[in-house]
């Protein structure tokens, strides 16, 4: 099967190698570039728990003065892996979406347990901090990275893609979907996806790409990619 993966290489490298070992033809076309954003100086001792909704939020956080025994909530397995490799010891992981992450926090951290620090990118699909505040939690959100669209794609890559379109493509964010739609239009790829299954994280992401004719559209969570290879 021909699979198109669209996250930055650092986030997709393991999956690329895994799919190739399984015998799949894997193309890689990153749709966004991740860049660090400066954030205010924090006194980490003011917080009793920390929330990460991506591995990038860990990557761009200065954690030298952060107690690694703090209760740490991660959105999914990739973020959990990054947290543990960064030294965090008390890690809870949801199964890849913010809805389940919220429930995980509600079940394992009471509003009376202290302040939560929420570290995220500039664009988020769900206002997790506001939802937790409405549940009585004290939470502070900081933004420590942003995503910029990739606008130029190698012409040889586009030519090869047109010769053999993927049967499945994974898109991981609204920013990525917007970038993908622009690339599709700019490189005259609009009518070539009728035999491609589109995999999106969340309805907001898939809605952006609805104007393109796909074979089918599925919603998935990170970590489910291999399962969906055998579902379609």
Secondary structure as GFF3:
##gff-version 3
##sequence-region A 1 232
A	DSSP	beta_strand	2	5	.	.	.	ID=ss1
A	DSSP	alpha_helix	9	21	.	.	.	ID=ss2
A	DSSP	beta_strand	25	28	.	.	.	ID=ss3
A	DSSP	beta_strand	32	36	.	.	.	ID=ss4
A	DSSP	three_ten_helix	44	46	.	.	.	ID=ss5
A	DSSP	beta_strand	49	52	.	.	.	ID=ss6
A	DSSP	alpha_helix	55	59	.	.	.	ID=ss7
A	DSSP	beta_strand	71	74	.	.	.	ID=ss8
A	DSSP	alpha_helix	77	85	.	.	.	ID=ss9
A	DSSP	beta_strand	90	93	.	.	.	ID=ss10
A	DSSP	alpha_helix	98	108	.	.	.	ID=ss11
A	DSSP	three_ten_helix	111	113	.	.	.	ID=ss12
A	DSSP	beta_strand	116	121	.	.	.	ID=ss13
A	DSSP	alpha_helix	128	134	.	.	.	ID=ss14
A	DSSP	beta_strand	139	149	.	.	.	ID=ss15
A	DSSP	alpha_helix	155	163	.	.	.	ID=ss16
A	DSSP	beta_strand	168	171	.	.	.	ID=ss17
A	DSSP	alpha_helix	174	186	.	.	.	ID=ss18
A	DSSP	beta_strand	197	200	.	.	.	ID=ss19
A	DSSP	alpha_helix	203	208	.	.	.	ID=ss20
A	DSSP	beta_strand	216	219	.	.	.	ID=ss21
A	DSSP	alpha_helix	225	229	.	.	.	ID=ss22
###
